[in-house]
């Protein structure tokens, strides 16, 4: 019986060690994901700004071409 308890305790100790290691790994991954998320947020913000500018320029260009074709310019 004592031998079985010792074996169970050893297994629990190994499980605990594994979980501590995995917690550290997951924390590192979480930190990396946060960094990627921050960079992606910056890229998305820039893309939205560039899209707005491009859309505005296209609207002006279409208006000019339309006015030119109808003879209003």
Buried (B, 14 or more C-beta within 10 A) or exposed (E): EEEEEEEEEEEEEEEEEEEEEEEEEEEEEEEEEEEEEEEEEEEEEEEEEEEEEEEEEEEEEEEEEEEEEEEEE
